[in-house]
Amino acid sequence: MTIGAFSVVATPDPVTTQTIGNETVALANTEQSYAFPSGTRRFRLFNRGPAEIKWTFTATESGTKYVTLYPDTHYGWVEIDTSTSYILYFQSPSANTIIEIDTWA
């Protein structure tokens, strides 16, 4: 099943390798990116604050067509198709906002 830019896997395979990425928004209202490690099967996003984060899987759209992740909230435990490479694009109206990107392969 496909939802937006990624495919949802109906029956998840076991995951063994976790990667934790803590990315700090360096400049307000400036898109940044994070490439998921090869073989990622599952991801979760957490906003450590202090401001909301706008994110998407399409370059240049984190300011126009995005999902909002409010401070101290998470999105995910989402199973994804391992045959595709994923890059997360994100920005925040406030510099120094931290997004935690947890992936499992």
Secondary structure, DSSP 8 states (H G I E B T S, - for coil): -EETTEE--SS------EEEEEEE--STT--EEEE--TT--EEEEEEEESS-EEEESSTT-TTTS-EEE-TT-EEEEEE--TTS--EEEEE-SSTT-EEEEEEE-
